[in-house]
Amino acid sequence: MATIKIKLVKSPIGKPETHRKTIKALGLRKIGQVVEMNDTPQIRGMIHQVDYMVEVID
C-alpha cells in the first residue's frame, strides 16, 4: 500500500476542537513533525479537513 508523509506546519492552538482532535489522530504533536501514514480515503479526508495546518510531502 502507498504511503504519504504529513508535516505539521501551523499550530492547532486556538483552532476548533474537531481540528485539534484530527491533528492528534494523525499522530502530529509538534510543529515540523513528519509522520508517514497509509494513503487511504480516510486519511485523505482527515488531511482535507485540516489542510491549512498540514503539508503533504512527496
C-alpha positions in Angstrom: 0.0 0.0 0.0 1.2 3.5 -0.8 2.2 5.9 2.0 2.2 9.6 2.3 4.2 11.9 4.6 2.3 14.6 6.5 4.1 17.6 8.1 2.5 19.9 10.7 3.3 23.5 9.7 0.9 25.5 11.8 -0.1 25.3 15.5 -3.5 23.9 16.4 -3.8 26.3 19.3 -7.0 28.4 19.1 -8.4 26.2 16.3 -11.7 24.3 16.5 -11.8 21.3 18.8 -12.5 18.9 16.0 -9.5 20.1 14.0 -7.2 19.7 17.1 -8.5 16.1 17.6 -7.9 15.4 13.9 -4.3 16.6 14.2 -3.8 14.4 17.2 -5.4 11.4 15.4 -2.9 11.9 12.6 -0.2 11.5 15.2 1.1 15.0 15.0 2.2 16.8 18.1 4.9 19.4 17.3 5.3 21.9 14.5 7.7 20.5 11.9 7.0 16.9 12.9 6.6 14.5 10.0 4.5 11.3 10.1 4.2 8.6 7.4 0.7 7.2 7.0 -1.0 4.8 4.6 -2.7 6.6 1.7 -6.3 5.7 2.4 -9.5 7.7 1.7 -10.0 8.2 5.5 -6.5 9.7 5.9 -7.1 11.9 2.8 -10.3 13.2 4.4 -8.6 14.0 7.6 -5.9 15.9 5.7 -8.5 17.8 3.8 -10.2 18.9 7.0 -7.0 20.4 8.4 -5.2 21.3 5.1 -4.5 24.8 6.3 -2.3 23.4 9.2 -0.5 20.5 7.4 1.6 19.9 4.3 1.8 16.7 2.3 5.4 15.9 1.4 6.1 13.8 -1.7 
